[in-house]
Amino acid sequence: MDYSYIINKLGENRENYFNAVSPPIIQTSNFAFNSVNEMKVALSNEKEISCYTRGKNPTVDILNQKIAALEGSESALTVSSGVSAISLSILSNIKKGEHIVCVKDPYSWTNKLLNNFLPKFGVETTMIDGKNIGNWKDSIKKNTKIFYLETPNSFTFELQDIKEISKIAKENNIITIVDNSYSTFINQKPLELGADIVIYSATKYIGGHSDVVAGIICSNNEMINKIFYNEFMTFGNIISPNDAWLLIRGLRTLKIRLDKITDNAKKIIKYLKTQEKVLEILYPFDENFKQYDLAIKQMKDATGLFTVRFDFKNKTQAEKFSNSIKNFLLAVSWGGHESLILPTCVFPNENTPYDYVRFYTGLEEADFLINDIDNALKAI
Ligand SMILES: *Cc1c(COP(=O)(O)O)cnc(C)c1O
């Protein structure tokens, strides 16, 4: 299906709402029926027929249709956050006595789910260095049900070979889940490479304006139906019709935003490479990146996040640099219109190195951002 058709037409039956160009926000909790028979049919098919907004809401449904088409999956389910997409897809495929293999240092709350929460229910997880294919093979046990990948991750950008790992998973009846938040379906298609489930923090690039928290699960109809009728309807992790509308709006500009964001990242990296105080730059599409070959094999491009190690003499200098930056906001998260920094000197743990700064480039002009970094480097 054509990308332009998906973002502007698919799922938008405008004749049903006065030919409005922008779809209505169907802000209702429930839907009425014209007859007992109609209601009976709806109650036994809550995923396909609007009955109650915890199940199917028409505004959310437009979004789900577009996301599935963009991902190239049979189905998509939007949920209340990225972590709920992660939790629901894991919980739906695991039970007491079973085992998960996960890449080490995943998103912090994925780590919490696997290592603090699931052990209470008799589920065990092995965390591995996912760069090495052999590690995946070696950690398979008789009861292993899930391989969990996050490629690239959002701080050091380590990658996993989705195709090779999914192949090993298939041979062992293991479900492969990939957190694709960094790349989005614009730059990486895990399902085409053999993965079973793709999850997103839609809070990041898909929303794109730092005003919505949401998550998405993409998979085949059977898997999404299973998650919908079990974990999703029981836990009730829905998004509001209003948030779905904001995400539909975000989708319309996702590709041009990513183009600008990526272009900015590359221009800033080019500048940083000329700076003495820069010791190392972590960015998947940088030729010096350790996994550059894998990056160009499975991704179309890198996006707007990169991490820099600076030659700061001490923690005070690291703090001075971050306090001197004015045009990048000092904040967690990423994917919005605004550029951000996350310096490791903010973390309380004494063992965390203080000399790394993660940059996210937004939609500003590159020179505006480069001048800002240049001033901050001069200030220290
Ligand atoms: C932010 C993030 C999440 C969590 O998403 P929320 O929408 O904040 O719940 C998961 N994975 C990655 C890689 C993220 O960056």
The ligand as a Tripos MOL2 file, in Angstrom:
@<TRIPOS>MOLECULE
LIG
   15    15     1     0     0
SMALL
NO_CHARGES

@<TRIPOS>ATOM
      1 C1         10.3790    5.5960   26.0410 C.3       1 LIG1
      2 C2         10.6850    4.1920   25.6790 C.ar      1 LIG1
      3 C3          9.8610    3.1380   26.1060 C.ar      1 LIG1
      4 C4          8.6960    3.3490   27.0350 C.3       1 LIG1
      5 O1          7.6600    4.0530   26.4270 O.3       1 LIG1
      6 P1          6.5920    4.9290   27.2450 P.3       1 LIG1
      7 O2          5.7380    5.4570   26.1580 O.co2     1 LIG1
      8 O3          7.3660    5.9700   27.9800 O.co2     1 LIG1
      9 O4          5.8880    4.0070   28.1730 O.co2     1 LIG1
     10 C5         10.1680    1.8620   25.6770 C.ar      1 LIG1
     11 N1         11.2340    1.6240   24.8870 N.ar      1 LIG1
     12 C6         12.0540    2.6100   24.4680 C.ar      1 LIG1
     13 C7         13.2110    2.2660   23.5950 C.3       1 LIG1
     14 C8         11.8070    3.9160   24.8590 C.ar      1 LIG1
     15 O5         12.6420    4.8880   24.4600 O.3       1 LIG1
@<TRIPOS>BOND
     1     1     2 1
     2     2     3 ar
     3     2    14 ar
     4     3     4 1
     5     3    10 ar
     6     4     5 1
     7     5     6 1
     8     6     7 2
     9     6     8 1
    10     6     9 1
    11    10    11 ar
    12    11    12 ar
    13    12    13 1
    14    12    14 ar
    15    14    15 1
@<TRIPOS>SUBSTRUCTURE
     1 LIG1         1 GROUP 0 **** ****
